[in-house]
């Protein structure tokens, strides 16, 4: 999943560094390998990184709640960081894209 998601969707991706665990979205999707075939069909979001979903969508909050970076390192969920200074991680973008495409992810 990492090679499908991170280079195309994540602004924070560093090809020479593998963070383990990855972001919450990546870790969630790694546990759902049957979704790997859906990821290449998603166009990277241009203006709306969450494909029309609200940042406070309860399904996205579930994914963020599982993320190791939420407490220390997630600018997207930090209320002190402005929207212009951050964006969601690549994994969350992909989860949002799959949800927006109508897939039921059980979140």
C-alpha positions, 0 to 999 in steps of 0.5 A: 500500500505504501508504494501505491499511496505515498508517492502520489498522494502525500505531501510529506512523503520522503522516498529515502525515509520509511516511517513505521508505523505510517500515517493512520490512513496508510495503516488502516489501508494496509489492513484492507489489502483488498482495496489496493486495486481501487487506489490507482483509479483515484485521481490525486485531489487537485483543490479539495484534498478530501474529495468533497468530504468534511474534515470532521466526517466521522469516518475520517475522524475514526481513521485519524483517531488510530494514527500514531501522529495525531498526538505529536506531528499531525498539523492537519488535526492541530487547531493551532495550525492554519489550513493554508499551512497544512493538508491531510496525509496521503492515507487520509486522502485515499480513504476520503477518495474511496469513501467519496467514490461510494465504497463502504469501508466499515468506518 
